[in-house]
Amino acid sequence: MALFVLTYATIDFFLQWTATAFTIVGAVLTSANLYPYNVFALYIGTVLWTIWAVRIRQLSLIVVNSALLAIYMGGVVQGIRELYDLYILTR
């Protein structure tokens, strides 16, 4: 009976495809103008891409994804505030 072995290649594969999926979902949500959900999806995708870039030590990807994280953080904070106002303060 073979056990599933978690290797660096498996982790990298999972990170890349999960990040890709979240980034595509974020783009679809953006095109459908579904704010703030688009920002959350793009933020998760960018976090995963940043983790992958750090794992492979690719400086250019680390820099671009870190900049995107800083930019998206403003949107995430604003989105949380809007959701709080919508669902908590209206009760």
Helices and strands as residue ranges (DSSP letters): H 8-31, H 37-56, H 59-87
